[in-house]
Amino acid sequence: MDSKSPAQVITFDKKLYIVHCDLVIGEGKDITIFNTETKEKEVVSLEHNVSQIQINKDYLFATDGKNIYKYRVNGDELLLEKNANAQTVKSNSHYYIGGIFIK
């Protein structure tokens, strides 16, 4: 792999999606998409950090700990459709997204 710090691997449509993020400092913008049949890979660099992803149907959901992003999966392309700030501040306590899952 060309990118450092593989932090998460998920499978979707005969491909491996590998998130590259240094979880200690929360930095990393690359996702490697590896086709298990052809052995070809594509590295997609996002405009934001990404610590975790999930895929449901043709949509990839990503988080950087503060925001949630929704991408449409189009082959080896990820097309941003929506994003939302999900960080909350309540009193002196700060909450953040520690993980995402899809039911």
PyMOL commands that set and color helices and strands:
alter all, ss='L'
color gray80, all
select strands_A, chain A and resi 6-12+15-22+27-35+41-45+52-56+59-63+67-74+77-85+88-90+93-95
alter strands_A, ss='S'
color yellow, strands_A
deselect
rebuild
show_as cartoon
